[in-house]
Amino acid sequence: MDFSLTEDQILLVDSLKGFARKELLPRYSHWDRTGSFPAELWPRMGEMGLFGLRVPEALGGTGLGYLDAGLAIEQVARGDFNLCYGILNACFAGDILSRFAAPDLCADWLTPLAAGEKVLCVCLTEPHCGSDAAAIRTRAVRDGGDYVITGEKSAITLLMAGDAGIVFAKTDPDKGARGVSAFLVPLDAPGLTRTPYEDMGARGIVRGSLFLDGVRVPEAHRIGPENAGFTQVMATFDYTRALIGLMCLGAAEQTLEETVTYVTGREAFGQPITRNQGVSFPLAEARSRLEMLRWLCYRTLWLRDAGLPHTAEAAMCKAEGPALCADVIRDCLVLHGHYGYTRDFPVEQRLRDVLGQIIADGTPQIMKMIIARHMLGRDKV
Ligand SMILES: Cc1cc2nc3c(=O)[nH]c(=O)nc-3n(C[C@H](O)[C@H](O)[C@H](O)COP(=O)(O)OP(=O)(O)OC[C@H]3O[C@@H](n4cnc5c(N)ncnc54)[C@H](O)[C@@H]3O)c2cc1C
């Protein structure tokens, strides 16, 4: 067992740590206050290779491994948790397109995606269903060499800034999960409208609902074989769930460091507050729990890099990680006293931001179902 990072990985972590601290952290709260999409950071992040982590080198990506992507997202989250949604979407799109889409579609979309020139969204959830994703009602009907897509997608990250969506639709409604196909849909296509959300956190990721009314896409925009969309998306979630664990970890680690600085300089009852176990023990517990989470996520990504099964491990990262990090950040907020409740410190925003990741990409309940199925067998759960 070797837990050490390679020289390249250490270099990646160090350079992104500096980037996050100097260029992202100072403006983290700006996007929250204004509720605006950080468009000016997108080309810069593209230049840093952050949107090309899962794009093949031949198409302008870095072609790095899954663990490398996890190391990168953890560091970016220390500066700006919400920018990690852009990385997640790019990893998702990079993986799914490069593995299953036609070469021309990959060339048209993956190169500008990696450069930070185009934003891609993942459009699966619908107003009546999220956890039960196989119950989607959006329909894609063949018409000559095209598909005509009609339906509604909700909760879509980056939608209001998006250039294209990977839209999941039923091509064979009688077959449940086996009747779903994925399509790349340019978001300026006729028949599309979008409406924005007013979220409690992660406001810069400009979520929204997408309405598709007879939207026509050529057959070449179908990603992979017809009716194979559900399997594709589930296999990709196995990987993004570990990334989400590390994204939340980065935000919690940064908050913990800031809290150590704060409590070290604070006195009460004539002595530094750190002399109380009521202050030092939550910090020690947070440090220990975050360390456990880190190694679970790293190992899950290592398993994926090694081509080994990791579905249950990824569900564990997602079931426990965001909730654990939200608990750590809430404890840190309390250790800041009333200042933690103000907007003068980033801790309140981090709490609001991290909470969204408990729900996105599958709730803890759904993750526990996946883990239990692996333990007990699908027929027993
Ligand atoms: C910040 C954020 C970003 C998101 N981004 C995207 C995106 O980019 N693209 C996209 O497609 N979607 C996105 N989503 C949607 C997200 O994937 C869904 O919200 C999630 O899958 C849950 O679905 P739901 O909201 O419909 O809840 P429901 O499925 O209606 O569930 C409601 C509650 O019931 C529980 N529940 C449901 N079934 C069971 C069961 N069998 N056993 C126990 N409990 C159960 C759930 O755990 C949950 O607590 C995003 C959500 C958030 C919050």
Ligand as a Chemical Component Dictionary entry (heavy atoms), coordinates in Angstrom:
data_LIG
# 
_chem_comp.id                   LIG 
_chem_comp.type                 NON-POLYMER 
_chem_comp.pdbx_formal_charge   0 
_chem_comp.three_letter_code    LIG 
# 
loop_
_chem_comp_atom.comp_id 
_chem_comp_atom.atom_id 
_chem_comp_atom.alt_atom_id 
_chem_comp_atom.type_symbol 
_chem_comp_atom.charge 
_chem_comp_atom.model_Cartn_x 
_chem_comp_atom.model_Cartn_y 
_chem_comp_atom.model_Cartn_z 
_chem_comp_atom.pdbx_ordinal 
LIG C1  C1  C 0 -27.552 22.362 -6.038  1  
LIG C2  C2  C 0 -28.231 21.359 -6.946  2  
LIG C3  C3  C 0 -27.754 21.171 -8.218  3  
LIG C4  C4  C 0 -28.392 20.254 -9.079  4  
LIG N1  N1  N 0 -27.958 20.134 -10.372 5  
LIG C5  C5  C 0 -28.583 19.284 -11.219 6  
LIG C6  C6  C 0 -28.183 19.192 -12.589 7  
LIG O1  O1  O 0 -27.245 19.867 -13.036 8  
LIG N2  N2  N 0 -28.869 18.355 -13.401 9  
LIG C7  C7  C 0 -29.912 17.586 -12.956 10 
LIG O2  O2  O 0 -30.466 16.833 -13.755 11 
LIG N3  N3  N 0 -30.329 17.665 -11.674 12 
LIG C8  C8  C 0 -29.697 18.493 -10.800 13 
LIG N4  N4  N 0 -30.112 18.585 -9.477  14 
LIG C9  C9  C 0 -31.253 17.799 -9.045  15 
LIG C10 C10 C 0 -30.878 16.634 -8.126  16 
LIG O3  O3  O 0 -30.164 15.650 -8.811  17 
LIG C11 C11 C 0 -32.182 16.096 -7.513  18 
LIG O4  O4  O 0 -32.717 17.154 -6.713  19 
LIG C12 C12 C 0 -31.968 14.864 -6.653  20 
LIG O5  O5  O 0 -31.634 13.755 -7.454  21 
LIG C13 C13 C 0 -33.222 14.530 -5.803  22 
LIG O6  O6  O 0 -34.367 14.516 -6.598  23 
LIG P1  P1  P 0 -35.681 15.374 -6.178  24 
LIG O7  O7  O 0 -35.215 16.737 -5.827  25 
LIG O8  O8  O 0 -36.658 15.226 -7.264  26 
LIG O9  O9  O 0 -36.195 14.705 -4.864  27 
LIG P2  P2  P 0 -37.188 13.449 -4.767  28 
LIG O10 O10 O 0 -36.695 12.354 -5.615  29 
LIG O11 O11 O 0 -38.573 13.918 -4.954  30 
LIG O12 O12 O 0 -36.994 13.056 -3.230  31 
LIG C14 C14 C 0 -37.567 13.829 -2.170  32 
LIG C15 C15 C 0 -37.082 13.219 -0.861  33 
LIG O13 O13 O 0 -37.550 11.875 -0.758  34 
LIG C16 C16 C 0 -36.459 10.990 -0.547  35 
LIG N5  N5  N 0 -36.693 9.724  -1.254  36 
LIG C17 C17 C 0 -37.103 9.544  -2.534  37 
LIG N6  N6  N 0 -37.172 8.245  -2.803  38 
LIG C18 C18 C 0 -36.789 7.575  -1.694  39 
LIG C19 C19 C 0 -36.646 6.213  -1.345  40 
LIG N7  N7  N 0 -36.896 5.225  -2.231  41 
LIG N8  N8  N 0 -36.222 5.893  -0.095  42 
LIG C20 C20 C 0 -35.943 6.873  0.809   43 
LIG N9  N9  N 0 -36.074 8.182  0.542   44 
LIG C21 C21 C 0 -36.480 8.533  -0.695  45 
LIG C22 C22 C 0 -35.240 11.723 -1.119  46 
LIG O14 O14 O 0 -34.037 11.248 -0.525  47 
LIG C23 C23 C 0 -35.569 13.164 -0.756  48 
LIG O15 O15 O 0 -35.157 13.429 0.560   49 
LIG C24 C24 C 0 -29.506 19.504 -8.604  50 
LIG C25 C25 C 0 -29.952 19.682 -7.296  51 
LIG C26 C26 C 0 -29.336 20.601 -6.474  52 
LIG C27 C27 C 0 -29.860 20.807 -5.082  53 
# 
loop_
_chem_comp_bond.comp_id 
_chem_comp_bond.atom_id_1 
_chem_comp_bond.atom_id_2 
_chem_comp_bond.value_order 
_chem_comp_bond.pdbx_ordinal 
LIG C1  C2  SING 1  
LIG C2  C3  SING 2  
LIG C2  C26 DOUB 3  
LIG C3  C4  DOUB 4  
LIG C4  N1  SING 5  
LIG C4  C24 SING 6  
LIG N1  C5  DOUB 7  
LIG C5  C6  SING 8  
LIG C5  C8  SING 9  
LIG C6  O1  DOUB 10 
LIG C6  N2  SING 11 
LIG N2  C7  SING 12 
LIG C7  O2  DOUB 13 
LIG C7  N3  SING 14 
LIG N3  C8  DOUB 15 
LIG C8  N4  SING 16 
LIG N4  C9  SING 17 
LIG N4  C24 SING 18 
LIG C9  C10 SING 19 
LIG C10 O3  SING 20 
LIG C10 C11 SING 21 
LIG C11 O4  SING 22 
LIG C11 C12 SING 23 
LIG C12 O5  SING 24 
LIG C12 C13 SING 25 
LIG C13 O6  SING 26 
LIG O6  P1  SING 27 
LIG P1  O7  DOUB 28 
LIG P1  O8  SING 29 
LIG P1  O9  SING 30 
LIG O9  P2  SING 31 
LIG P2  O10 DOUB 32 
LIG P2  O11 SING 33 
LIG P2  O12 SING 34 
LIG O12 C14 SING 35 
LIG C14 C15 SING 36 
LIG C15 O13 SING 37 
LIG C15 C23 SING 38 
LIG O13 C16 SING 39 
LIG C16 N5  SING 40 
LIG C16 C22 SING 41 
LIG N5  C17 SING 42 
LIG N5  C21 SING 43 
LIG C17 N6  DOUB 44 
LIG N6  C18 SING 45 
LIG C18 C19 SING 46 
LIG C18 C21 DOUB 47 
LIG C19 N7  SING 48 
LIG C19 N8  DOUB 49 
LIG N8  C20 SING 50 
LIG C20 N9  DOUB 51 
LIG N9  C21 SING 52 
LIG C22 O14 SING 53 
LIG C22 C23 SING 54 
LIG C23 O15 SING 55 
LIG C24 C25 DOUB 56 
LIG C25 C26 SING 57 
LIG C26 C27 SING 58 
# 
